[in-house]
Amino acid sequence: MPLKIDLENIVEGKNDATNFSTQLMRIVFKADVINKAKLHSVFPNLVRTVQAFMDTGEKLDLPYD
């Protein structure tokens, strides 16, 4: 399942998605710049997916890190 599906579940408010990537995406949405950079060093595609959505509303279809 690509990150796009997890992002859509979060954006649509589906709280039943509790896998690791959805939980991590929720953290990235709340993270400050410093912590987001730290997360990006380990999970670059996940952070890019969230950041692209926050900046443009685009839902990237990237694979899991």
Backbone as CSV, one residue per row, in Angstrom:
resi,resn,N_x,N_y,N_z,CA_x,CA_y,CA_z,C_x,C_y,C_z
1,MET,0.849,-1.172,0.000,0.000,0.000,0.000,0.896,1.236,0.000
2,PRO,0.744,2.108,-0.973,1.582,3.302,-1.029,1.200,4.329,0.039
3,LEU,2.088,5.259,0.250,1.876,6.302,1.248,0.652,7.158,0.937
4,LYS,0.311,7.267,-0.332,-0.839,8.081,-0.735,-2.119,7.595,-0.056
5,ILE,-2.283,6.303,0.041,-3.491,5.748,0.667,-3.525,6.094,2.153
6,ASP,-2.384,5.983,2.815,-2.327,6.350,4.232,-2.631,7.832,4.420
7,LEU,-2.095,8.667,3.542,-2.359,10.105,3.630,-3.841,10.394,3.428
8,GLU,-4.450,9.745,2.459,-5.881,9.947,2.217,-6.703,9.534,3.434
9,ASN,-6.320,8.451,4.085,-7.036,8.024,5.289,-6.957,9.079,6.388
10,ILE,-5.806,9.697,6.539,-5.650,10.734,7.563,-6.465,11.969,7.199
11,VAL,-6.348,12.407,5.954,-7.035,13.622,5.507,-8.552,13.459,5.591
12,GLU,-9.035,12.266,5.278,-10.476,12.012,5.318,-10.980,11.713,6.726
13,GLY,-10.075,11.702,7.694,-10.474,11.512,9.078,-10.791,10.088,9.471
14,LYS,-10.273,9.141,8.720,-10.495,7.738,9.075,-9.530,7.363,10.191
15,ASN,-10.043,7.253,11.381,-9.202,6.983,12.542,-8.900,5.508,12.733
16,ASP,-9.451,4.658,11.876,-9.210,3.229,12.034,-7.858,2.804,11.473
17,ALA,-7.181,3.698,10.752,-5.861,3.383,10.207,-4.817,3.630,11.292
18,THR,-4.312,2.562,11.852,-3.371,2.709,12.964,-2.022,2.072,12.664
19,ASN,-1.700,1.872,11.389,-0.397,1.286,11.091,0.711,2.304,11.357
20,PHE,1.934,1.840,11.286,3.076,2.678,11.641,3.147,3.947,10.802
21,SER,2.957,3.816,9.497,3.120,4.992,8.639,2.046,6.047,8.890
22,THR,0.821,5.647,9.167,-0.199,6.663,9.451,0.087,7.365,10.771
23,GLN,0.553,6.630,11.755,0.908,7.259,13.028,2.076,8.226,12.835
24,LEU,3.051,7.806,12.036,4.201,8.666,11.783,3.799,9.905,10.984
25,MET,2.889,9.752,10.042,2.408,10.914,9.289,1.741,11.926,10.209
26,ARG,0.973,11.443,11.148,0.337,12.358,12.107,1.390,13.143,12.883
27,ILE,2.479,12.487,13.222,3.573,13.164,13.928,4.237,14.193,13.021
28,VAL,4.457,13.838,11.759,5.091,14.768,10.819,4.226,16.011,10.633
29,PHE,2.916,15.840,10.561,2.020,16.994,10.443,2.215,17.963,11.608
30,LYS,2.509,17.445,12.787,2.630,18.276,13.986,4.055,18.730,14.275
31,ALA,5.034,18.146,13.603,6.439,18.390,13.931,6.884,19.800,13.555
32,ASP,7.819,20.322,14.351,8.443,21.595,13.993,9.522,21.328,12.939
33,VAL,10.150,22.381,12.465,11.107,22.271,11.366,12.287,21.369,11.728
34,ILE,12.806,21.510,12.918,13.977,20.726,13.329,13.641,19.239,13.388
35,ASN,12.546,18.911,14.026,12.175,17.500,14.141,11.727,16.919,12.804
36,LYS,11.121,17.746,11.968,10.737,17.272,10.635,11.987,16.927,9.823
37,ALA,13.037,17.714,9.975,14.296,17.426,9.276,14.905,16.118,9.776
38,LYS,14.823,15.878,11.064,15.332,14.619,11.619,14.543,13.434,11.074
39,LEU,13.233,13.567,11.030,12.401,12.492,10.488,12.683,12.282,9.001
40,HIS,12.940,13.373,8.286,13.230,13.279,6.853,14.506,12.489,6.590
41,SER,15.460,12.560,7.500,16.711,11.825,7.295,16.501,10.313,7.359
42,VAL,15.445,9.879,8.022,15.172,8.446,8.157,14.012,7.997,7.261
43,PHE,13.014,8.852,7.100,11.817,8.531,6.312,11.581,9.612,5.251
44,PRO,12.475,9.725,4.266,12.365,10.838,3.313,11.075,10.840,2.493
45,ASN,10.641,9.698,2.005,9.425,9.673,1.184,8.190,10.024,2.000
46,LEU,8.130,9.553,3.207,6.978,9.843,4.055,6.903,11.339,4.351
47,VAL,8.023,11.933,4.712,8.028,13.371,5.014,7.741,14.177,3.751
48,ARG,8.289,13.768,2.609,7.994,14.462,1.344,6.509,14.403,1.017
49,THR,5.896,13.260,1.266,4.469,13.102,0.993,3.650,14.073,1.835
50,VAL,3.945,14.131,3.114,3.210,15.030,4.014,3.492,16.484,3.659
51,GLN,4.752,16.824,3.419,5.108,18.209,3.128,4.480,18.684,1.819
52,ALA,4.460,17.831,0.815,3.829,18.207,-0.456,2.341,18.478,-0.255
53,PHE,1.706,17.659,0.565,0.286,17.882,0.829,0.081,19.186,1.593
54,MET,0.931,19.450,2.565,0.801,20.680,3.342,1.050,21.918,2.484
55,ASP,1.991,21.829,1.550,2.349,22.986,0.722,1.386,23.211,-0.437
56,THR,0.981,22.128,-1.104,0.220,22.281,-2.346,-1.118,21.550,-2.367
57,GLY,-1.326,20.653,-1.422,-2.534,19.843,-1.443,-2.403,18.613,-2.325
58,GLU,-1.234,18.448,-2.939,-0.992,17.296,-3.816,-0.718,16.053,-2.979
59,LYS,-1.287,14.945,-3.391,-1.073,13.668,-2.706,-0.109,12.829,-3.539
60,LEU,1.155,12.862,-3.154,2.178,12.115,-3.886,1.979,10.618,-3.701
61,ASP,2.348,9.873,-4.713,2.206,8.417,-4.677,3.596,7.787,-4.594
62,LEU,4.244,7.944,-3.447,5.598,7.440,-3.252,5.569,6.112,-2.502
63,PRO,6.587,5.281,-2.708,6.646,4.016,-1.963,7.090,4.257,-0.522
64,TYR,6.872,3.256,0.301,7.351,3.331,1.680,8.865,3.411,1.698
65,ASP,9.397,4.046,2.731,10.851,4.145,2.898,11.405,2.831,3.385
